[in-house]
Amino acid sequence: MNYVRQIRICWLCFFLLLISLSNGCSTAQQEIATNKDLEKYRKVYLQKPKADDRDLAAGVLSRLQRAGFDASESDPEGLKKMAAAKDATEPTLVCRFHFISNWDYDRTWYCFETADIYFYDLASGELVFKVNYFNPNSFLPENTELNRLFIQIRDNFFPGQPNPFRDNPRGPYGPSYREFRHDL
């Protein structure tokens, strides 16, 4: 082989390695800020997203309440007023979520490409906990992926307690606990 062909093969192998590493991220990931005691947080305010046509905020709010949080919904201006007052006697979180989803024409439901749920401390504004999901080729409905994210949230904020998202085989959110065939 000549020298140019060897260089091309090396570059091709390098790019294939980069592509395989970037496409292998299909599981939910979590990130916890260091030295944070997550068990002390029980009150959560869900910040309303600016554009939520399918009202996913209601699903996230109900899951927060089912997870064991004292959760309510608030707009950004109300959260700013609460943070400025700083009269909270108990540690309080602000929950924000962002998502990108698409319609699956074969299965007739929406699927997340990416979903991020962030928890910030209300008083300091610091990121306390983050869980996210990324899979551009997902075949599962949004409810299933939200429940999988809330399994991690419940396990981190309420360790050692039964997890209603994991331990309930039927579930109140429709087909969210069934495994779907994706080889149709």
C-alpha positions in Angstrom: 0.0 0.0 0.0 1.1 3.4 -0.7 1.4 6.1 2.0 -1.7 8.1 0.9 -3.9 5.1 1.1 -2.6 4.3 4.6 -3.4 7.9 5.7 -6.9 7.7 4.3 -7.6 4.4 6.0 -6.4 5.8 9.4 -8.7 8.8 9.0 -11.6 6.6 8.0 -11.1 4.5 11.1 -10.9 7.6 13.3 -14.2 9.0 11.9 -15.9 5.6 12.2 -14.8 5.5 15.8 -16.2 9.0 16.4 -19.5 8.2 14.8 -19.9 5.0 16.8 -19.2 6.8 20.1 -21.6 9.6 19.3 -24.5 7.3 18.3 -24.3 5.0 21.3 -26.0 7.4 23.7 -29.5 6.1 24.0 -30.0 5.6 27.7 -31.2 8.1 30.3 -28.3 9.9 32.0 -28.2 11.7 35.3 -25.9 14.2 36.8 -25.8 15.3 40.4 -24.0 18.4 41.7 -21.4 17.5 44.3 -22.1 17.9 48.0 -25.9 18.3 47.6 -28.2 16.5 50.0 -31.1 15.6 47.8 -33.2 14.1 50.6 -33.9 17.4 52.2 -35.9 18.7 49.2 -39.7 18.0 49.3 -41.2 21.2 47.9 -41.0 21.7 44.1 -42.3 24.4 41.8 -42.7 23.4 38.2 -41.9 26.3 35.8 -44.4 26.4 33.0 -42.8 26.1 29.6 -43.4 28.9 27.1 -44.8 26.6 24.4 -46.4 23.3 25.5 -49.1 22.5 22.9 -49.8 18.9 24.2 -49.7 20.0 27.9 -46.8 17.8 28.9 -46.4 20.1 32.0 -49.5 18.4 33.5 -47.9 15.0 33.1 -44.6 16.1 34.7 -46.5 17.8 37.5 -48.6 14.7 38.2 -45.5 12.6 38.2 -43.7 15.0 40.6 -46.7 14.7 43.0 -46.8 10.9 42.6 -43.0 10.7 43.3 -43.7 12.2 46.7 -42.9 15.9 46.2 -45.2 18.7 47.3 -45.4 20.1 43.8 -47.3 23.0 42.2 -47.0 24.9 39.0 -45.8 28.5 38.7 -44.9 31.0 36.1 -41.4 32.6 35.8 -42.5 35.9 37.3 -44.0 34.1 40.4 -40.7 32.2 40.8 -38.7 35.4 40.7 -40.9 36.9 43.4 -40.5 33.8 45.6 -36.8 33.8 45.2 -36.5 37.5 46.0 -38.6 37.1 49.2 -36.3 34.3 50.5 -38.6 33.6 53.4 -38.8 29.9 52.7 -38.3 27.9 55.8 -37.8 24.6 53.9 -35.5 24.0 51.0 -37.4 24.4 47.7 -36.7 23.3 44.2 -37.6 24.7 40.8 -38.2 22.1 38.1 -37.7 22.9 34.5 -38.0 20.6 31.6 -37.2 20.8 27.9 -38.0 18.2 25.2 -38.0 17.6 21.5 -40.4 15.0 20.2 -41.7 13.7 16.9 -44.8 11.9 15.7 -44.3 8.2 15.0 -46.6 7.5 12.0 -46.2 3.8 12.3 -47.3 3.6 15.9 -49.4 6.8 16.1 -47.9 8.4 19.2 -45.3 11.0 20.0 -41.7 9.9 20.9 -39.1 11.9 22.6 -35.8 12.5 20.7 -34.5 14.3 23.8 -36.0 15.2 27.2 -34.2 17.1 30.0 -35.5 17.6 33.5 -33.6 20.1 35.7 -33.9 20.8 39.4 -32.6 24.1 40.7 -32.5 25.4 44.3 -35.0 28.3 44.6 -32.9 30.4 46.9 -29.4 30.0 45.3 -30.4 29.2 41.7 -27.8 26.4 41.6 -28.4 23.2 39.6 -29.1 20.5 42.1 -30.0 17.5 39.9 -30.4 16.8 36.2 -31.7 13.8 34.4 -31.9 13.6 30.6 -32.8 11.2 27.8 -31.4 11.2 24.3 -32.4 8.8 21.5 -33.3 10.2 18.1 -34.5 6.7 17.0 -36.9 6.1 19.9 -40.0 3.9 19.3 -41.5 4.2 22.8 -44.2 6.7 23.7 -43.5 9.8 25.8 -45.2 8.4 28.8 -42.9 5.5 29.0 -39.8 7.6 28.7 -41.1 10.1 31.4 -41.7 7.2 33.7 -38.2 5.9 33.2 -36.8 9.4 34.0 -38.9 9.5 37.1 -37.6 6.2 38.3 -34.2 7.8 38.6 -35.6 11.0 40.1 -37.5 9.0 42.8 -34.5 6.8 43.6 -32.2 9.8 44.1 -34.6 12.1 46.1 -36.2 9.3 48.1 -33.6 6.5 48.5 -34.6 3.3 50.1 -38.3 3.8 49.6 -40.6 1.9 47.3 -40.7 3.5 43.8 -44.2 3.8 42.4 -42.9 4.1 38.9 -40.9 0.9 39.0 -43.1 -1.2 41.4 -46.5 -0.7 39.7 -46.8 -3.2 36.8 -50.1 -1.7 35.5 -49.5 2.0 36.0 -52.0 4.8 35.7 -50.5 6.4 32.5 -51.9 4.0 29.9 -49.5 1.9 28.0 -46.4 3.3 29.7 -45.4 0.2 31.5 -45.7 -2.3 28.7 -42.9 -3.2 26.4 -43.7 -2.4 22.8 -42.5 -4.4 19.9 -40.4 -2.3 17.7 -39.6 -4.8 15.0 -43.1 -4.6 13.3 
